[in-house]
Amino acid sequence: MIIRPALLLLVLTAQILAQEPVVTPDMSVDTASLHRWLHSGDPRLIAWAADFARRRHDGKILTEIPVLLEHWSMPPVAGGYEEQAAQRRAILALLDCLIQENVQVPLPVIEATGDEFPAQALLLIQRIPLKSSQSTLMNWVLQRDAPIISTRSRAAAMILAKNPDPEFVYRVLGALVQHVTVRIIPRGTGFGFGSGSTSCGDSFGLPPTPGWPVVYAYYLVQRGGSEKEESSDAIPIVQIGTHRMEASRYEENRGWGECTTPQSDADFRQELVAYWLGIEPNKMPWQSEQTFDVVWTTRPAYERDLGAYIEDDRIKMSQTLHKLLDRQLIDEKMIDGSFPQISIKIECDVTPCPLPGIVGTQR
């Protein structure tokens, strides 16, 4: 018997369809079927199991999802983009189901998904008592003593700041470096410079994935100061003063865009200190970034003015340390000279610059 290519393709297509049942949102499915889908190893069917469990509040399936996530193993990148994307889409559906159904998930599951899915991890970890989650939150904030820049690390820091542990306060202070810019200017001049930048993240929408349920993803948004915008789908996570962290839920394929104004590591750390002292950050006696103008007359006068300014600044920062000590937010044994730290940058607007080794700035 000779099988023509067109007939062979038809046979193979029929076999594939037989192996991959067509699923629709309104079809009748029992818990036993959802159980089989959840453990089928097929990302599409796993996503459908999560979708039905969420919409039908299926308690049995909800109890099985955390165990599945804890032992999930993503395929290597060499396996191909499509396989990676399908696996990720299935995990998104599972996490969304747990979040929407308000399931309390064991900490190992949250830790296993925290790096790839930070917004979901933060939403889930809030359901665990701080006594149990504190160590994980500390790791997210102070991982390898890196700057506190990512939205996950900042959200975790803000959660910890609500009930500060002395060790956490010490670690925040220990890496807080005040940046002072000293500008040497000629007589009769003064400068006022400011700069700012905005960072935007954009993800373009794509058509829905055929054969899959609607899958929801989450992203973190931080707002502060005069930013009043709040979308209807925003899920509050934590707020410190006017600085708040939210999570937004969106259809995975629709794409999203969000603009933020970057805040330096030093600014953020100072904001936490201000919160502990009950002061607005911009009313602190010292700021994380300050500029000091010195009118050049003579070398001795310059050194006198600079020394007086730095000493005054050091005293103000030391007073902050003692206020934290008075409030028992830090242990006296932890005062080891790591705070205050002041970094000085010299800019010269006098031509030629009277200080050897200092290059004049171009305005």
Buried (B, 14 or more C-beta within 10 A) or exposed (E): EEEEEEEEEEEEEEEEEEEEBEBEEEEEBEBEBBBEBBEEEBBBBBBBBBBBBBBEEBEEBBEBBBEBBBEBEEEEEEEEEEBBEBBBBBBBBBBBBBBBBEBEBBBEBBBBBBEEBBBBBBBBBBBBEBEEBBEBBBBBBBBEEEEBEBBBBBBBBBBBBEEBBBBBBBBBBBBBBBBBBBBBBEEEEEEEEEEEEEEEEEBEEEEBBEBBBBBBBBBBBBBBEEBEEEEEEBBEBBBBBEBBBBBBBBEBBBEBEBEBEEBBBBBBBBBBBBBBEEBEBEEBEBBBEBBBBBBBEEEEEBEEBBEEBBEEBBEBBEEBBEBBBEEEBBEEEBBEEEBBBBEEEBBBBBEEBBBEEBEBBEE
